[in-house]
Amino acid sequence: MYALVTGASKGIGKAIAEELAKNKFNILLVARSEDQLKKNATEIAEKYKVGTDYLAIDLSAPTASTEIFNWCTKKNYSIRVLVNNAGYGLSGNFERFSIDDNTNMMQLNMIALVQLTQLFLPVLKSQNKSYILNISSSAAYQAVPYLSLYSATKAFVLSFSRGLQQELKRTPVSVTCISPGSTDTGFASRAQLGEKGLKTADKVNMTPEAVAAIAVKSMLSGKTEVIVGFINKLGAFMAWLLPKKLVETTAMKIYE
Ligand SMILES: NC(=O)c1ccc[n+]([C@@H]2O[C@H](COP(=O)([O-])OP(=O)(O)OC[C@H]3O[C@@H](n4cnc5c(N)ncnc54)[C@H](OP(=O)(O)O)[C@@H]3O)[C@@H](O)[C@H]2O)c1
């Protein structure tokens, strides 16, 4: 009974790996930082008495998904849970980043997620019960100026997950899309959030452990779409209720 978690070296992915280990899944950890993966794999194996293994790989490389799938096949790891968590944001003026930077983010946040899903679906379908857990963001619920491309990648994740859940309704595979809001991880620093963005995040930050507990519980109970935390649920509701321009200009003031 294996769960494969991308972005499991730190942050939400690491916490999800632990939460799944608590539920007695064997854990396969994937990210780029080999030392951190090795440390997490050892700690999780000792603490929860489950099997662990890891693969250090850059998921934004075009062949990465196939390499991960081949690694699992070669090692006979039959996946029951696929967690597509690895992702990052780039904040600031869209043109501030190069075409390569923006493409890299889209490759990780969307393409790798789709490819892993497609590669592992036959294995997931062959299980009695299996799960796909995709990590989106509260940013999926509105356009976010100065995080425009990131929020669009997360809207993609949400829409793809919902559609796929319906397509797979009569199979053993359930698809859950989780949208955290600000979470206390390395995300803000990689996204290069400005002072106002950091201050706003600080006020509403959740811990990765709290997010992971909700994510895994929602996944195991077969929920389709979950916004994590009351403030983030309220934010998504207001974004739906209020005029889009007002919602977007308010967000712009935070991230510009
Ligand atoms: N934190 C937030 O406020 C927040 C809010 C909403 C949604 N999210 C989403 O939650 C997910 C996890 O983010 P986090 O907050 O936990 O951020 P984080 O602490 O920066 O962790 C990101 C994880 O993704 C991995 N990763 C990044 N680039 C990678 C690549 N090219 N190839 C393979 N692995 C890669 C990182 O590992 P390596 O660096 O070792 O590769 C790390 O394990 C992301 O999808 C993010 O968009 C976060």
The ligand as a Gaussian input file, in Angstrom:
#p B3LYP/6-31G(d) Opt

LIG

0 1
 N        2.419000      27.794000       1.439000
 C        1.368000      28.411000       0.938000
 O        1.011000      29.531000       1.374000
 C        0.519000      27.722000      -0.090000
 C       -0.796000      28.180000      -0.285000
 C       -1.587000      27.567000      -1.226000
 C       -1.103000      26.519000      -1.976000
 N        0.190000      26.076000      -1.775000
 C        0.661000      24.964000      -2.606000
 O        1.101000      23.925000      -1.757000
 C        2.072000      23.140000      -2.451000
 C        3.269000      22.909000      -1.543000
 O        3.898000      24.147000      -1.277000
 P        4.574000      24.512000       0.122000
 O        3.844000      25.655000       0.680000
 O        4.749000      23.299000       0.936000
 O        5.968000      25.078000      -0.410000
 P        7.492000      24.627000      -0.096000
 O        7.719000      24.574000       1.369000
 O        8.312000      25.549000      -0.934000
 O        7.569000      23.147000      -0.681000
 C        7.503000      22.890000      -2.054000
 C        7.864000      21.452000      -2.312000
 O        7.889000      21.234000      -3.735000
 C        9.169000      20.730000      -4.098000
 N        9.575000      21.218000      -5.407000
 C        9.695000      22.504000      -5.800000
 N       10.157000      22.570000      -7.052000
 C       10.335000      21.280000      -7.468000
 C       10.792000      20.686000      -8.657000
 N       11.166000      21.421000      -9.725000
 N       10.870000      19.337000      -8.741000
 C       10.510000      18.568000      -7.675000
 N       10.053000      19.076000      -6.517000
 C        9.974000      20.417000      -6.416000
 C       10.109000      21.244000      -3.000000
 O       11.241000      20.398000      -2.853000
 P       12.714000      20.712000      -3.417000
 O       12.964000      22.171000      -3.255000
 O       13.550000      19.818000      -2.584000
 O       12.648000      20.274000      -4.848000
 C        9.240000      21.109000      -1.774000
 O        9.269000      19.790000      -1.301000
 C        2.393000      23.891000      -3.730000
 O        1.704000      23.309000      -4.807000
 C        1.865000      25.287000      -3.472000
 O        1.497000      25.946000      -4.656000
 C        0.993000      26.647000      -0.842000

